[in-house]
Amino acid sequence: MPIIDPRRSGGTGGEHGRTPAPALVESRALLAGGVAALVALVVGLIGFEGYRPPLAGDRSVAVFAAVTSGTAAGAGFVAGYLQTIRGTHSWLSARPLARQILDGAALVVVHASIAVMSSLVVFRIFQDAFFGLTVDSYAGGVMLAIAAGIAAYAAYDSGSRINASALALLLAVFMASGMLVSMLAAENPLWWHIMFSELGTGTAGLTSFWTFNTTITTSGIILTTLAAFVTRDLTRWAAARDRQDEAAGRARRRFLRPRARVVRWCLIGIGMCMVGIGLVSLHVSEPVHTFFVRLLAAILLVLLLGIPLWAPGYPRAFYVFTYVSTVLLGGAAYLWFPLRYYNLTALELAAAGIVFSWLVVFIRNTTAVTGTAAAPGREDARPVDGSAPPEARP
């Protein structure tokens, strides 16, 4: 299948800028990790002076690592993302400034949150494995340096290589991590007897409340950002298919053609519903909260059931997967009502897993059919219209 020239689609160069070579990106990521590790080492030596901290708990290595790695991840992502919008995805900088700031802030929150949650979980596991272990300031500083260095390196690399596929996977990981932390932090151990949104109320505890609602709201914003990437790919692909038809002397497709606007508004609608769910929690206004949940479900059904019309030309396996996912959603709902096999919380967990699995697969298939996954520098790369890349033309 013909693919887009990576330089046009964001592989090695942008429309208004130039992306560093992959080796240079790696060098800068390592530099970011090194700087973060050095700063974290100093923080550890000062913070643990005259004190032997445990790996987890109050004033522990885990707490310091969460702060330093979260800060390092946020700073590293900003550095890499700024490089991206000056090069590969320079089109992002053409959007309204307020939208750029909102999207950037949401992405920073995602990367920092993943770093924080990873640090807390990893050091808790090691504390359980080495029960009663405490360390001196030097060992504690080294642990902070390792955690912060990895966080900054990974976040810089993510920011400099951001694309639709990576963003979809990042969103799924962030959602899963945030929900897990919210469940573990819930002060009411029987929250699941009610519904999933119970985690976003004050009865679940302050930590669970903020984690749940922040995760839902931020994920909704990220989904609207993801919609911009998907729309751009589908729009360019539709234009290329039109050029193919014109070159072959065929009439331009009117029915079975990529409809980027429909997909865009569906994804934005779902994202805004998630923002509404997060901002208007169940205990603030149950009718409004429920309205956003129902509207999200309706928009999702429009997207799933009409996907052959909105995005034709995908592999048949993807359409089969889409309708299997739709049937599974219907089956999950049927098990809740009228069968009452499980409660509403189980239905919400099942639906979330199915929806985000489908979303990741959809984005990856979009990347595949539009050719935006082509490796930078491939000599056999071609634009989606099948013509030779510029460097291969006489």
N, C-alpha and C positions, 0 to 999 in steps of 0.2 A: 504494500500500500504506500502511495507517495506520502511524504511527510514534509513538514515545514522546515525551511532552512533555519537551523538553530539561531543564527544571527538575527533573523527576523522575529522569531518567537521568543527570544530571551535566553538563548543558550550561551552565546559568547558576546553578544553586543546588543545594545538597546537601540531604539529608534532615534534617541537624542543623546546618547551617551555611550560609554564603553565600559564593559565589565572587566574587572581584573581576571587574569588567567587563573584557572583552578589552583595552580601551585601558589600563586600570590595570595589567594583567598585563604589557603591553608596556613601560609606563613603568618598572615595577619591574625588568624584565629589562634594560632599558637602564641603569638605575642600578647593577645588579649588574655589568654589563659595564664601566661606567665606573670603579667602585671597583677592580675586578680589574685593569683597564688601568693605573690610577694606581700601584697597588702593584707591578705587574710592571715599570713604567718605573723606579721607584726601585730595584728589585732589579737591573735591567740596568745602571743608572748606577753602582751600587756594585760589582756583580760583575765588570763589564768595565773598571773603572777601571785605567788604565795598561796595558791589554792589548787587542790587536785580535783578537777571536775570529773563527774561520771560521764559515761557516753550518752546517756539520755536522762531526762528529768529536769529539775530546776537547776539553773546556772550550769547546764551541761554543755558538752561539746555539740550536741544536736541543736540546741538553741542558738549558739553562736554560729554554727554551720548554716542553719536555716537563714539567718540574717545576712551573713557574708555571701553565701552562694546565691541567695535571691537577688541581692544587690548586684553581684557580679553578672548574673544571668541577664538582668535588666539592662545593665550598661553595655554588656557584650552584644545583646540583640540590637540595641539602638545603633551601635557603631556599624554592625553588619547591614542593618536595614537601610541606613543612610547611604551606604555604598550601593545598595540595590536600587533605590529610587533615583540614583544618579546614573545608573547604567542599565542593567537588564530590564528593569521595570520602571523606566523613566516616566511612563504614562501615569504612574501613581501620583507623581508630583503635579500633574495637570488638574487634579481634582480640587474641589474647594478646600481651603486651608483647614476649616473646622473639621471636615471629614477626615483629612489626613491626620490631624492630631488625635481624633477619636479612635481611628483604626490603629494608629501607632501605639496609643496608650493601652488599648485592649490587648494588642500583641505583646507588649511589655509585661502586662499583668499575667498573661498566659505563661510566658517563659519564666518569669520570676516565681510564679506560684508552683510550677512543676519542680523547679529547683528547691524551693522551700519544702514542699511535701516529700520530695525524694530524700532530702537530708534527714528530715524527722523520721521517716520510715526506716531508712538504712541504719541509722545510729541506734534506733530502738531495737532493731533485729540483732545488731552486734552486742548491745547491752544485755539482751536476753541470752545470747549465746555465751557471753563472758560475764556471768552474773557477779555483781559487786566490784567490777573492775573500775579503777580510777586511773587517771594519767596525769603527768606533770605538764607544766606549761609548754615544754618543747614538743612533746608528743601531741598535745592538744593543738598547738600551732600548726604542726605538720598536717594533722587531719583536716583542719580548716583550710589550709593551703590546697590540699588535694581536692576537697569538695568545691571550693570556689574556682580553682583552675579548670576543673572539668566543666563546671556550669558556664563559665565565661566562654570557653572554647566552643562548647556545643551551641550556645546561644548565638555567638557571632557567626558560626557556620550556618545556623538555621536562618538568621537574618539575611545573610548574603546570598543564600540559595533559595529563598522563599518562592514557592510556586503553588499552584492549586492543589496538587497531589499531597505535597508536604503539609500544607495548611489544613487539609481535611483530616489527615492522620493526627496532626497536632491537636486539632479541635477534639477529636475522639478521645485522645489520651487525657487531655485537660478535663473534659467532662467526666470521664471515668474516675480520674484521680480526685477531683473535687467532690463528687458524690460519695466516694468511699470515705474520704476524710470526714465529710459531714455526717455520715452514718456512724462512724467510729466515735465521733465527738458528741453525739446526741446524749443528753443527760437523761432522757426518758428512754429506757431500754425497750419499751413496748411501742415505740413510735410507729413501727411497721404494721401495727394492728389497725391503723387509721388509713393513712395514705402517704405517698411519697412527699407531697407538698408539706406534710407536717414538719419536715426538717427545716422548712423555711419560716416556721413560726417561733415565737419566743419560748414556747413550752419545751422545745428541743435543746435549749441552751444557747448562750450568746455565740459561742464558737461555731456550732452547727448552723445557726441562723445566718451568720455572715458568710460562712463558707458556701452554703447552699445557694443563697440569693446572688452572691457575687459570681459564682460559677455559672449560673443560668444566664445572668445578665451579660457577662463578658462573652459567653459562648454565642449569644444572640448577635452581638456586635461583630464577632469574628465571622459568623455565617454571612452577614451582609458584605463583609470584605471578600469572603470567598466567592460570593455572587459576582463581584466585579471581575475576578480572574476567569470564572466560567463564562461569563457573558462575552468577554473579550475573545476568548478562544472560539466560542460558537459563532460569533459574528464574523470573524475572519474566515472560519471554515465555510460558512454559508456563502460568503462572497467568492471564495475560491471555487466552490461547487457551481456557482452561477457562471464563472469564467470558463469552467470545464464544459458546461452545457453550450455556451456560446461558441466555444472553439470547435465543438463537435457538431454544431449546426442544429442542436436540439432546443426546444422551447424551455424557458426557465421554469423550474419546478415551482408550483404554486401551493400544493397541498403538503406533500412530503418533503419539507425543507426545514433545516434547523431554525427554531424559533427562540432565539436567545432572549428576547424580551419576556416571554412567558416564563422561561426557566429563571430568569433574573428576578422577576417579581414574586415568583413562588418562593425562592430562597430568601429574598428580602422579607417577604411576609412571614415566613417561618421564624426568621431571625428576630423580627420586631415582636412577634408573639412571645418568643422566649424572653426578650427584654421586659415585656409587660408582665409575664409570669414572675420574673425575678424582682421587679420593682413593686408590684402590687401582690404581696404575699397573701396567703389564705386568710390570715387573721386580720389583715387590713380591710379587705373587701372580698368576700367569697364570690359574689356574683361577677365582679370584674375579673378576678383570677380565673374563674371557671370559663368565662367568655373567651379569654385568651387561649385557654387549653383547647376548647372546642373549635375555635377559629384555626388554630394550628393544625388540628386533625383534618379539618376540611381542606385546607390548602395542600397539605401533604397528600391527600387522596387525589386531588386534581393533578399534582405533579406525577404521582406514581401511575395512575390509570392512563394518563395521556402521554406518557413518556415516548411512545413510538411516534407520536405526532410532533412533540416538542423537540426531540432529538433523534431523527431518523438516521439510518446508516451505521448504527452501532452493531457490534456482534450480536448474533441471535442469543447467545448464552446470557448476555446482559439482560435482554428483555425477559427471558425465562426467569432469571434471578429476580427481576423486578416484580413479576407477577407472583412468584413464589413468596416473596417478602410480603406482598399485599395479602395473599391468602393467610400467611402466618399471622399477620396483624389481625385479620378478621377472626382467625381461630383463637388467638389470645384473648380477644374481646369476648368471644362466645364462651370461653372457659370461665371468664369472670361473671358475665351475665348472658344468659339466664342460668348456666350450670352451677355457678357459685363454687367452682372447683378451688379457686383461690381468691384472695382479696384484691382490692384496688392497687395496693402497693406492688404486688407481683405483676399485675397487668402493666403498670407504668414501667417497671424494670424491663419486662419483656419487650414492650414497645420501643423503649429507648435503645435497647441493644439492636433490635431489627432495623430501626430507622438509621442509626449512625453507621451500621454495617453497610446498609444500602448506599448511604451518602459517600462513604469512602470508595466503594466500588464504582459508583457513578462518576466521581471525579477522576479516578484512575482510568476509566474507560474513555472519558472525555479527553484526557491527556493523550491516550493511545491513538484515538481516531483522528485527532487534530495534529498529531505529530509533535506536540510540544515536549515530549519526553526524549526527543532525539539527543544523543550525547553530543556535547560541544566538540567541534573539530572533526566530526565524522566527514570523511571525504564523499560518502555516498548519500549525504543528506540532500533532500530535495524539498522545495516548497510543496504545499498541499496541492497546488495545481499541476504538479508533475514537471514543471520546467526545471532547467538546470540551475544550480545555485550561481550567484554572480561570479564567483571566482572561477567557475568552470566554463563560463561563456566566452566566446572568442571576442 
